[in-house]
Amino acid sequence: MYKWDFDRQDGRLIMAITDSEIQSVKQRYGVMGTSPLLNNAVRVAMQVAPTDMSVLITGESGSGKESFSKLFII
């Protein structure tokens, strides 16, 4: 069962994901890095993964698109 939280900035319900859950998923799927932007991207991937939404991942060669794409098959 997913935990949900209220986003006070824009009034939406969002999936409540802890930092330890993000780190666990990053380790499991080989995503390396500790920047807040990367952690936010992983958080979004974890929110989108259980849906049927299409996702386009772009980036330079060698930037980890293939590793990151595995997050969407959680």
MARMI-93041 format. One record per atom (N, C-alpha, C): residue in one letter; x, y, z. Coordinates in steps of 0.05 Angstrom, whole numbers, plus 5000, padded with zeros to 4 digits. Atoms other than C-alpha are relative to their C-alpha. Layout:
N
AXYZ;...
END
This chain:
74
M501749765000;M500050005000;M501850255000;Y498449765002;Y502750684982;Y499150215021;K500649784982;K503151265031;K499750264985;W500549755014;W500451935008;W500250245019;D499749764984;D501852635031;D498950244983;F501149765014;F498953325014;F502350194995;D497949805008;D503653794976;D498850285004;R501149744993;R502354475007;R500650224979;Q499349795020;Q505654854949;Q497950014978;D501949995022;D500754644895;D497449855005;G502550124993;G495254284932;G499449724989;R500450275011;R496353594902;R500749795021;L499150234985;L496752914935;L502449884987;I497650125010;I503652614927;I500749755016;M499150244986;M506651944944;M502250085020;A498049944979;A510452015010;A502249794998;I497750185004;I517351704997;I502350105017;T497849914982;T522851725049;T502749994986;D497349995011;D530151865035;D501249725001;S498950274999;S531951155057;S498849824978;E501350165022;E526950865006;E501450084974;I498649915024;I530251294952;I502849884998;Q497350115000;Q537251054972;Q499949704994;S500350285005;S534850334972;S499549944970;V500650035029;V531950394901;V502550064983;K497649935015;K538250744876;K502149785001;Q498150224998;Q542650184903;Q499149764984;R501050235014;R538149644875;R500350014970;Y499949975029;Y538149924805;Y502550134989;G497449905009;G545250194802;G500150294992;V500049715005;V543650934801;V501850135021;M498049884981;M549551314831;M499850305000;G500049714997;G549852024857;G498350075025;T501349914976;T547452424916;T498750274998;S501149735002;S544953084888;S497050005006;P502949974995;P538153334910;P498349974974;L501550035026;L536053374836;L499749714992;L500250295006;L537752644825;L498049865018;N501850134981;N534052434888;N497150084993;N502749925008;N527952834865;N499249854975;A500750155025;A528252504796;A499349715007;V500650274991;V528451824831;V497249995013;R502649984987;R522552034874;R497750014979;V502049985021;V518552224812;V499749734985;A500150265013;A520451564778;A498549805017;M501450194982;M517951184839;M497050065000;Q502849935001;Q511351564834;Q498749924974;V501050065026;V510551444760;V500049704994;A499750285006;A512750714760;A497549835001;P502450174999;P506150414783;P497750084981;T502149915018;T502150794730;T500649904972;D499650085028;D501350684655;D500950244984;M499149765015;M504351364637;M502549934984;S497650025016;S509551414582;S502150205009;V497849824990;V516351714600;V502250014979;L497849965019;L521751994555;L502550085017;I497649944986;I528751974585;I502150094980;T498049905018;T533952414551;T502550065015;G497449944988;G541252554564;G502349934982;E497650055016;E548252524538;E500749705002;S499050285000;S551651864521;S501549955026;G498650074976;G554051524584;G498950135025;S501149864976;S549551934631;S498349825018;G501450184983;G545951324658;G497049974994;K502850025008;K539451334619;K499049715003;E500850284999;E539250574616;E499649915029;S500450064971;S540250494691;S497650135011;F502349854989;F535151024706;F497449894990;S502550105011;S530050724660;S499049755015;K500850244985;K530050084702;K498250075024;L501749914978;L526750494758;L497149994993;F502849995008;F520350524718;F498749734998;I501050285001;I519549764721;I499849895028;I500050094972;I519249744797;I497849815005;
END
